[in-house]
Amino acid sequence: MRNTRPVWSAAAALAVGVSAAVGPSDYPVRPVRVIVPFAAGGVVDVMARLVTGRLSAAMGESFYVDNVGGAGGNIGTARAAAAASDGYAIEITSSSFVVNPSLHAKAPRVGSVCNSRPFIVTRTV
């Protein structure tokens, strides 16, 4: 049986980090979109669905997965980068987030996404 503690710890940290970044203690007051830049059913999608389920229960508001697949994750990452920095659009992705800019000229750059909002990197051991 795999140790899933890192995933649940990351979910708790994400909930605290997002609510601290947004500011008011009444966050969230509306559903939160979790963008997954890959098709449904993959590893990142499964992890996102596990995390969003726990976040919904912990925060008392709906967190839902929006799969935006295509171009090795570039389309979904671009959509997340273009979203308002209000805490109601979160991206859960894989290492493609870091690798794609070196492979594709039009890929969203890591700095352009990360400079405008907080982010958390999760992994399982």
C-alpha positions as CSV (number, residue, x, y, z in Angstrom):
1,M,0.0,0.0,0.0
2,R,1.4,3.4,-1.0
3,N,2.0,6.1,1.5
4,T,-0.5,8.9,0.6
5,R,0.4,11.2,3.5
6,P,2.4,13.6,1.2
7,V,-0.7,14.1,-1.0
8,W,-3.0,14.9,2.0
9,S,-0.3,17.1,3.6
10,A,0.0,19.0,0.3
11,A,-3.8,19.4,0.1
12,A,-3.8,20.9,3.6
13,A,-0.9,23.2,2.8
14,L,-2.6,24.3,-0.4
15,A,-5.8,25.1,1.5
16,V,-3.8,27.2,4.0
17,G,-1.6,28.8,1.4
18,V,-4.4,29.8,-0.9
19,S,-6.5,31.2,1.9
20,A,-3.5,33.1,3.2
21,A,-2.6,34.5,-0.2
22,V,-6.2,35.7,-0.9
23,G,-6.5,37.4,2.5
24,P,-10.0,37.4,3.9
25,S,-10.8,34.5,6.2
26,D,-14.1,33.9,4.4
27,Y,-12.3,32.5,1.3
28,P,-13.7,30.8,-0.7
29,V,-17.1,32.3,-1.2
30,R,-17.7,30.7,-4.6
31,P,-16.5,27.5,-6.3
32,V,-12.8,27.3,-7.1
33,R,-11.6,26.0,-10.5
34,V,-8.6,23.6,-10.4
35,I,-7.1,23.5,-13.8
36,V,-5.4,20.3,-14.8
37,P,-3.5,20.7,-18.1
38,F,-4.0,17.1,-19.1
39,A,-6.8,14.8,-20.2
40,A,-9.0,13.1,-17.6
41,G,-7.9,9.8,-16.2
42,G,-4.2,10.5,-16.0
43,V,-2.0,10.6,-12.9
44,V,-2.2,14.3,-12.5
45,D,-6.0,14.2,-12.9
46,V,-6.4,11.5,-10.3
47,M,-4.2,13.4,-7.8
48,A,-6.1,16.6,-8.5
49,R,-9.4,14.9,-7.9
50,L,-8.2,13.5,-4.6
51,V,-6.9,16.9,-3.5
52,T,-10.0,18.8,-4.6
53,G,-12.2,16.4,-2.7
54,R,-10.3,17.0,0.5
55,L,-10.2,20.8,-0.1
56,S,-13.9,20.9,-0.7
57,A,-14.5,19.1,2.6
58,A,-12.0,21.2,4.5
59,M,-12.9,24.6,3.1
60,G,-16.7,24.2,2.9
61,E,-16.9,25.2,-0.8
62,S,-16.7,23.4,-4.1
63,F,-13.3,22.8,-5.7
64,Y,-13.8,21.4,-9.2
65,V,-11.4,19.9,-11.7
66,D,-11.3,21.6,-15.2
67,N,-9.2,19.3,-17.6
68,V,-7.7,21.5,-20.3
69,G,-5.5,19.0,-22.2
70,G,-3.4,19.6,-25.2
71,A,0.1,20.5,-26.3
72,G,1.8,18.6,-23.5
73,G,0.2,20.8,-20.8
74,N,0.9,24.1,-22.5
75,I,-2.7,25.0,-23.2
76,G,-3.9,24.5,-19.7
77,T,-0.9,26.2,-18.2
78,A,-1.5,29.2,-20.4
79,R,-5.1,29.3,-19.3
80,A,-4.0,29.2,-15.7
81,A,-1.5,32.0,-16.3
82,A,-4.2,34.1,-17.9
83,A,-6.7,33.6,-15.0
84,A,-7.3,36.3,-12.5
85,S,-4.9,36.2,-9.4
86,D,-7.8,36.0,-7.0
87,G,-7.4,32.5,-5.8
88,Y,-10.3,31.0,-7.7
89,A,-8.2,29.4,-10.4
90,I,-5.5,27.0,-9.3
91,E,-3.3,24.8,-11.5
92,I,-2.2,21.3,-10.5
93,T,0.4,20.0,-13.0
94,S,3.4,17.8,-13.5
95,S,7.0,18.5,-14.3
96,S,6.0,19.6,-17.8
97,F,5.5,23.0,-16.1
98,V,9.2,23.4,-15.9
99,V,10.4,21.4,-18.9
100,N,8.0,22.7,-21.7
101,P,9.5,26.2,-21.9
102,S,12.8,24.7,-23.0
103,L,11.1,22.5,-25.7
104,H,8.4,24.9,-27.1
105,A,8.9,28.5,-28.0
106,K,5.4,29.5,-27.2
107,A,5.1,27.6,-23.9
108,P,4.1,29.7,-20.9
109,R,7.3,30.6,-19.0
110,V,7.6,29.5,-15.4
111,G,8.4,33.0,-14.2
112,S,5.4,34.6,-15.8
113,V,3.1,32.1,-14.1
114,C,4.8,32.0,-10.7
115,N,5.6,35.7,-10.2
116,S,2.0,36.7,-10.1
117,R,0.7,34.1,-7.6
118,P,1.8,31.6,-4.9
119,F,2.2,28.0,-5.9
120,I,3.0,24.7,-4.2
121,V,5.0,21.8,-5.6
122,T,3.8,18.4,-4.5
123,R,5.2,14.9,-5.0
124,T,4.9,11.4,-3.5
125,V,7.8,9.3,-2.4
